[in-house]
Amino acid sequence: WLNPVYAKIQVQNIANAFSNLDPENQQYYQSNAEKYIEELEFLDLKIRNVLSNCKHDFVAFHDAFSYFAYEYNLNQHTIISSNSPHGEATAKTLENVISTAKELNIKVIFSEENVNPRTSEIIANEIDGKVLVLSPLEVSSDGTYISKMIENLNNLEEALC
């Protein structure tokens, strides 16, 4: 869901499911889907334009951004190797992430909403960097999918460009 290209497919699948269940309102569902898919296409284009000439390596808290990274030719390095944002980093993991960040001249470590940023802050301090948030959109918060993805893009731009 963090890849807008895949989100377009999800939107169309949802519209098709509603249309099949409620054929009387098919036009309503399909026209809303078309409008939203246009917004997602604009978001996708914006992401491509903003990140196209930037560095490619970033450190995220966990592996939530793998499809996003693949789509936009980025290299995601993670603090927690699992998909769980509640995992714990070992001392060896911290050492490896710090070493990778220094080697790649990464100055921003990403944390997430509703995750204690302490681990990210430790790494950022070691590389003389800072912590920004990349939202995996896993918890309800203010904003829409598009607005949260724009916030993510703004933070990625700050970190990579």
N, C-alpha and C positions, 0 to 999 in steps of 0.2 A: 504493500500500500504506500510505501514511501517513494515509489517510482511512478511519476505522473503518467508515463506511457502505459503502465499496467493499470493504473487507476482508471484510465479511459475505458479499458476493457471491462473493468468491474462495474463502472457506471452503465455501460451498455447492457451487460448481463442483468443488472438489477432492473433496468427499464424493460428488458424483454420478459423477465419473470413477472413483473407487475402487469405488463400488457397481456400475458397469457392468462393470468388469474383474473383480470378485469378488462376484457377486450373492449368494453364500452368506453373506457377512458384511455385506450391505447395511444391516441394522438397526443394527449396530455403528457403521458409518461415519456413518449419518444421525443417530443419537442423539448421537454425539460432536459432530457439526456443530451440532446444535440447541443443545447446552449451550454451545458456544463462541460461537455467534451471540448467545446471551443475554448472555454476558460482553461481547461487542462492543457490544451495544445499551446495556448499562449504561455502558460507557466513553463511547459517543457522547453519552448523556444527561448524564453527568458533565462532559464537555467543554463541552457547550452551556450547562449551568448555571453553570459556573465562569467562562466567558468572555463570557457574555451582556451583562454591564454594564461591560465593560472597554474600554480603548482598542482600536483596530482595527489600527494600523500597527506592524509589527515589521520588523527587519532581520535576515535570515538570510544565511548564507554563500553558498549558491547556491540555485537554484530548485527545491529538493526538496519544498517544502511548498506548492506551488501548489494542489493538489487539497484539501489540508487547509484552507488559507486560504479557498478558495472555499466549502467546505462550512460553515465556521464564521464567515463574513462578516468575514474579516480581510483586511488589505492587506499582502502580503509585498513588501518591498523587498529587493533582493539586492546583495551585494558583487560576486559573480562572475555575469555575466549568462547563462552557459551552465548546463547541467545537470551539468557536470563539477565535482566538488569540488576538482579539481587545477588549475583555471584560475588565472590570475594577474590581479590587479587593477591597472589602470593608475593613474597619478597623477590623471588626470581622473575616473576612476571613484571613487576615494577622495574626491576633492573633492565630487563629486555626492552620494555617500552621506552624507558629513559634513553637507553643506548640508541634505539631506532630513531627517536625524536631528534637526538643530537646529530646523528649521522645524516638525517634528511633535512636538518635545519628547520624542524617544525617548532613553532613558537606558540601554538594554541592547542590546548587539550580540551576536547569536548566532554561535557557532562550532560546529564539529562534532567528534565523536570522530575520531581519526586524521587530523586536519587541523591544520597548524600554526596556532595562534591568533594569530600575530603581526599579521596584517592586521586582524583584528577588534579586537585590543588597541590598535592605532594609532588606529582610528576611535573606540573607547571613550574613549581618552585625550583626544582632540580635543573630545568632547562632554561630558567630565567624567562618564562613565558607567562601565559595567562589562561584562564578557563572561560569558555563560552558554552552556551547551551545549543545542543542539537536535539530537537524534539522528535521522538519516535512516534508521537501521536498515539501513545498507548493509554493515556489517561485523559479524562475530559478536562478541558481547559477553555479559556476564552479564545474565541477565534474560530475560523473555518479551516478546512483542509488547505485551501489556497493561501490564506493569511499565515497559517503556521508554516507552510512550506516556503513562503517568501521570507519569513523570519529565519528559517534554516538557511536559505540561500544567502541572506545578508550576513549571517555569521560565517558561513563557508567562504564568502567573498572576502570578509575581513581576514580570515585565517590563511587563505590560499593565494590571494591576488595582491 
